[in-house]
Amino acid sequence: MSVKVAIITRTKDRKLFLKRALSSVASQTFEDWVHVIVNDGGDRGQVDVLVNSLGEEQKKRTKVFHRESPSGAPDTLFNESIDRVNSEYFVIHDDDDTWHPDFLTRTVEHLNANKQLGAVVVRSEKITENIEDGLIQAKKTTRYMPHLKAISLYQQCIDNQLTPIATLFRRSAYEKVGKFDDTLPVVGDWEFGLRLLMSYDVDFIDPGFALASYHHRDFVEGSAGNTSFAGNDKHRYYTNLVANRYLREELRDGRLGVGYIMSNIKYNQSYIAQLFKRFLPLSAVEKIKKRIRD
């Protein structure tokens, strides 16, 4: 059976977040979807209890797959999860993020009307939250990537614009450019976005409000942490690995492309950072770093 959208969620021992994610999916005004939940080696009972508590219609459209042992690398699960379902489009809904009810309606309509696009990205917001007494408490909401007006290949060399919760992908584009690199335990979505943008344009939708919410928790470790922040050293390592790989391929072919752009940008960023440290007080450097992260 084919559906319009496959929604992919990886989870592991995060019952509080998964419950909210299931509610986010259930709230969608667009209804032609299937929700693939991959329990990455976590407690089976937690996931099964939540799914069994769903309404009958949502339960019928929810498929749960339990892994016997954790992958240890969330980005390596993308391909096997996407390929479990026959769909025209797919989206990665992290278990701790949420959508506006019209996210799927607006993104599906846009890709339906623009067949040349490989994906569409929506305006999103960043919600900073904490876990207090077993409840999720929102602390602050800000625009996420407030500078974003259009999706560019050059900017993708600097940072991932195709944030999973905010991006609907066309499956045929995914199959054409090559699937996610399952040798990358992190930054796989960023690297896939590079290859996608080398072959396809990606539109940006900004209706004047956020259609997707990226949730972040400061200084939280363990299962409740954010993977992109809880493992910064790993992200830096694999980002550099990808840049080196692209640059080597280009040098072997006698050309310069995104590998050179990535390497040049990283070099310039490092040089500027050293200047900041040399001429600015530490407090000012920390403020600049925080603004860049936010």
Summary of the structure (lengths in Angstrom):
residues: 294
radius of gyration: 19.4
end to end distance: 41.6
largest distance: 62.3
contacts: 910
relative contact order: 0.13
helix: 46%
strand: 23%
